[in-house]
Amino acid sequence: MAKKSDDTKEWNIARMGISLLLNNKTEEAEALFTGHPHSFHIKAGRCFVLFMNALMTFENDKLQQAILLLKDMERECASDIGWLKSVKSKVFKAEETGVTIII
């Protein structure tokens, strides 16, 4: 039972961080997210905030940081789903053709 309330709390923290970004308080949003580096919900919210901030500012270093964090989140999510790799190879036939697919 305690796990569900922790997830709800983390979800609310992620929502607050996104709300801070939308109210032009990016530094406060980033400070809120750095306090919880291992939470999935907060990491997803941080990805969104970094990506949107990079798009709004057009700064190359922020865009690179956002892309790295998005790739890290994708890798973390894909490792939980073991069947994803087999589905990709069946759908795209990457193993048969020898062509690598970059997503």
C-alpha atoms as an extended CHARMM CRD file, in Angstrom:
* protein
*
       103  EXT
         1         1  MET       CA              0.0000000000        0.0000000000        0.0000000000  PROA      1               0.0000000000
         2         2  ALA       CA              2.8040000000        2.4250000000        0.7960000000  PROA      2               0.0000000000
         3         3  LYS       CA              4.1960000000        2.0310000000       -2.7180000000  PROA      3               0.0000000000
         4         4  LYS       CA              1.0000000000        3.4070000000       -4.2900000000  PROA      4               0.0000000000
         5         5  SER       CA              1.0460000000        6.5560000000       -2.1370000000  PROA      5               0.0000000000
         6         6  ASP       CA              4.7330000000        7.1020000000       -2.9650000000  PROA      6               0.0000000000
         7         7  ASP       CA              3.9410000000        6.8570000000       -6.6960000000  PROA      7               0.0000000000
         8         8  THR       CA              1.1160000000        9.3540000000       -6.2970000000  PROA      8               0.0000000000
         9         9  LYS       CA              3.3900000000       11.7430000000       -4.4360000000  PROA      9               0.0000000000
        10        10  GLU       CA              6.0710000000       11.4190000000       -7.1290000000  PROA      10              0.0000000000
        11        11  TRP       CA              3.4730000000       12.0470000000       -9.8170000000  PROA      11              0.0000000000
        12        12  ASN       CA              2.3840000000       15.2250000000       -8.0330000000  PROA      12              0.0000000000
        13        13  ILE       CA              5.9940000000       16.4070000000       -7.7850000000  PROA      13              0.0000000000
        14        14  ALA       CA              6.4150000000       15.8550000000      -11.5380000000  PROA      14              0.0000000000
        15        15  ARG       CA              3.1890000000       17.7740000000      -12.1750000000  PROA      15              0.0000000000
        16        16  MET       CA              4.3820000000       20.6500000000       -9.9780000000  PROA      16              0.0000000000
        17        17  GLY       CA              7.6720000000       20.7890000000      -11.9020000000  PROA      17              0.0000000000
        18        18  ILE       CA              5.8750000000       20.9800000000      -15.2310000000  PROA      18              0.0000000000
        19        19  SER       CA              3.6100000000       23.6730000000      -13.8120000000  PROA      19              0.0000000000
        20        20  LEU       CA              6.6760000000       25.6510000000      -12.7220000000  PROA      20              0.0000000000
        21        21  LEU       CA              8.0630000000       25.4360000000      -16.2610000000  PROA      21              0.0000000000
        22        22  LEU       CA              4.8050000000       26.6890000000      -17.7260000000  PROA      22              0.0000000000
        23        23  ASN       CA              4.9560000000       29.6480000000      -15.3270000000  PROA      23              0.0000000000
        24        24  ASN       CA              8.5010000000       30.5710000000      -16.4910000000  PROA      24              0.0000000000
        25        25  LYS       CA             10.1890000000       29.2300000000      -13.3590000000  PROA      25              0.0000000000
        26        26  THR       CA             12.6330000000       26.8300000000      -15.0030000000  PROA      26              0.0000000000
        27        27  GLU       CA             15.2930000000       27.0920000000      -12.2880000000  PROA      27              0.0000000000
        28        28  GLU       CA             12.7760000000       26.1470000000       -9.5980000000  PROA      28              0.0000000000
        29        29  ALA       CA             11.5290000000       23.2360000000      -11.7190000000  PROA      29              0.0000000000
        30        30  GLU       CA             15.0620000000       21.9420000000      -12.2340000000  PROA      30              0.0000000000
        31        31  ALA       CA             15.7920000000       22.2530000000       -8.5060000000  PROA      31              0.0000000000
        32        32  LEU       CA             12.6290000000       20.2990000000       -7.7220000000  PROA      32              0.0000000000
        33        33  PHE       CA             13.5970000000       17.4830000000      -10.0990000000  PROA      33              0.0000000000
        34        34  THR       CA             17.2090000000       17.1700000000       -8.9530000000  PROA      34              0.0000000000
        35        35  GLY       CA             16.0490000000       16.2270000000       -5.4600000000  PROA      35              0.0000000000
        36        36  HSD       CA             14.5830000000       12.9260000000       -6.7470000000  PROA      36              0.0000000000
        37        37  PRO       CA             16.9790000000       11.4660000000       -9.3290000000  PROA      37              0.0000000000
        38        38  HSD       CA             15.8220000000        7.8250000000       -9.1140000000  PROA      38              0.0000000000
        39        39  SER       CA             12.0610000000        8.2380000000       -9.4060000000  PROA      39              0.0000000000
        40        40  PHE       CA             10.5890000000        7.1890000000      -12.7510000000  PROA      40              0.0000000000
        41        41  HSD       CA              7.7280000000        9.7080000000      -12.6760000000  PROA      41              0.0000000000
        42        42  ILE       CA              9.9870000000       12.5930000000      -11.7790000000  PROA      42              0.0000000000
        43        43  LYS       CA             12.5740000000       11.5310000000      -14.3540000000  PROA      43              0.0000000000
        44        44  ALA       CA              9.8610000000       11.5710000000      -17.0240000000  PROA      44              0.0000000000
        45        45  GLY       CA              8.7500000000       15.0350000000      -15.8960000000  PROA      45              0.0000000000
        46        46  ARG       CA             12.3530000000       16.2260000000      -15.9560000000  PROA      46              0.0000000000
        47        47  CYS       CA             12.7090000000       14.9230000000      -19.5250000000  PROA      47              0.0000000000
        48        48  PHE       CA              9.6890000000       16.9430000000      -20.5620000000  PROA      48              0.0000000000
        49        49  VAL       CA             10.8840000000       20.0980000000      -18.8000000000  PROA      49              0.0000000000
        50        50  LEU       CA             14.4140000000       19.8870000000      -20.2240000000  PROA      50              0.0000000000
        51        51  PHE       CA             13.1590000000       19.2100000000      -23.7290000000  PROA      51              0.0000000000
        52        52  MET       CA             10.6160000000       22.0390000000      -23.6830000000  PROA      52              0.0000000000
        53        53  ASN       CA             13.1760000000       24.4360000000      -22.1920000000  PROA      53              0.0000000000
        54        54  ALA       CA             15.6390000000       23.4840000000      -24.9380000000  PROA      54              0.0000000000
        55        55  LEU       CA             13.0050000000       24.0860000000      -27.6100000000  PROA      55              0.0000000000
        56        56  MET       CA             12.0510000000       27.4600000000      -26.1510000000  PROA      56              0.0000000000
        57        57  THR       CA             15.6120000000       28.7490000000      -25.7370000000  PROA      57              0.0000000000
        58        58  PHE       CA             17.2060000000       27.2610000000      -28.8880000000  PROA      58              0.0000000000
        59        59  GLU       CA             20.3950000000       26.6050000000      -26.9000000000  PROA      59              0.0000000000
        60        60  ASN       CA             22.4180000000       23.7510000000      -28.3360000000  PROA      60              0.0000000000
        61        61  ASP       CA             23.8550000000       22.5310000000      -25.0130000000  PROA      61              0.0000000000
        62        62  LYS       CA             20.3980000000       22.3350000000      -23.4350000000  PROA      62              0.0000000000
        63        63  LEU       CA             19.1200000000       20.4350000000      -26.4560000000  PROA      63              0.0000000000
        64        64  GLN       CA             21.9920000000       17.9440000000      -26.2000000000  PROA      64              0.0000000000
        65        65  GLN       CA             21.3290000000       17.4690000000      -22.4770000000  PROA      65              0.0000000000
        66        66  ALA       CA             17.6260000000       16.8900000000      -23.1590000000  PROA      66              0.0000000000
        67        67  ILE       CA             18.3730000000       14.3800000000      -25.9200000000  PROA      67              0.0000000000
        68        68  LEU       CA             20.7410000000       12.4510000000      -23.6470000000  PROA      68              0.0000000000
        69        69  LEU       CA             18.1470000000       12.3120000000      -20.8880000000  PROA      69              0.0000000000
        70        70  LEU       CA             15.4230000000       11.2320000000      -23.3360000000  PROA      70              0.0000000000
        71        71  LYS       CA             17.6670000000        8.4470000000      -24.6560000000  PROA      71              0.0000000000
        72        72  ASP       CA             18.4010000000        7.3690000000      -21.0860000000  PROA      72              0.0000000000
        73        73  MET       CA             14.6740000000        7.2220000000      -20.3190000000  PROA      73              0.0000000000
        74        74  GLU       CA             14.0220000000        5.2580000000      -23.5010000000  PROA      74              0.0000000000
        75        75  ARG       CA             16.7780000000        2.8110000000      -22.5960000000  PROA      75              0.0000000000
        76        76  GLU       CA             15.3710000000        2.4330000000      -19.0870000000  PROA      76              0.0000000000
        77        77  CYS       CA             11.8670000000        1.7810000000      -20.4070000000  PROA      77              0.0000000000
        78        78  ALA       CA             13.0200000000       -0.5940000000      -23.1430000000  PROA      78              0.0000000000
        79        79  SER       CA             15.0440000000       -2.7040000000      -20.7110000000  PROA      79              0.0000000000
        80        80  ASP       CA             11.8540000000       -3.4360000000      -18.8000000000  PROA      80              0.0000000000
        81        81  ILE       CA             10.1910000000       -4.7390000000      -21.9560000000  PROA      81              0.0000000000
        82        82  GLY       CA             12.1320000000       -7.7910000000      -23.0960000000  PROA      82              0.0000000000
        83        83  TRP       CA              9.8570000000       -8.5980000000      -26.0090000000  PROA      83              0.0000000000
        84        84  LEU       CA             10.3720000000       -5.1940000000      -27.6560000000  PROA      84              0.0000000000
        85        85  LYS       CA             13.6030000000       -6.1990000000      -29.3380000000  PROA      85              0.0000000000
        86        86  SER       CA             12.0770000000       -9.3450000000      -30.8110000000  PROA      86              0.0000000000
        87        87  VAL       CA              9.0680000000       -7.4230000000      -32.1100000000  PROA      87              0.0000000000
        88        88  LYS       CA             11.3340000000       -4.8410000000      -33.7390000000  PROA      88              0.0000000000
        89        89  SER       CA             13.3070000000       -7.5200000000      -35.5290000000  PROA      89              0.0000000000
        90        90  LYS       CA             10.1370000000       -9.2520000000      -36.7250000000  PROA      90              0.0000000000
        91        91  VAL       CA              8.5070000000       -6.0490000000      -37.9290000000  PROA      91              0.0000000000
        92        92  PHE       CA             11.5320000000       -4.3690000000      -39.4610000000  PROA      92              0.0000000000
        93        93  LYS       CA             13.4780000000       -7.5550000000      -40.3380000000  PROA      93              0.0000000000
        94        94  ALA       CA             16.7170000000       -5.8320000000      -39.3400000000  PROA      94              0.0000000000
        95        95  GLU       CA             18.5130000000       -9.0870000000      -38.6550000000  PROA      95              0.0000000000
        96        96  GLU       CA             17.6980000000      -10.5960000000      -42.0530000000  PROA      96              0.0000000000
        97        97  THR       CA             18.6860000000       -7.5840000000      -44.1210000000  PROA      97              0.0000000000
        98        98  GLY       CA             21.6860000000       -6.5320000000      -42.0530000000  PROA      98              0.0000000000
        99        99  VAL       CA             20.4220000000       -2.9560000000      -41.9710000000  PROA      99              0.0000000000
       100       100  THR       CA             20.5600000000       -1.1400000000      -38.6670000000  PROA      100             0.0000000000
       101       101  ILE       CA             17.5020000000        0.8310000000      -37.7030000000  PROA      101             0.0000000000
       102       102  ILE       CA             18.0290000000        4.0780000000      -35.8240000000  PROA      102             0.0000000000
       103       103  ILE       CA             15.0380000000        5.3180000000      -33.9070000000  PROA      103             0.0000000000
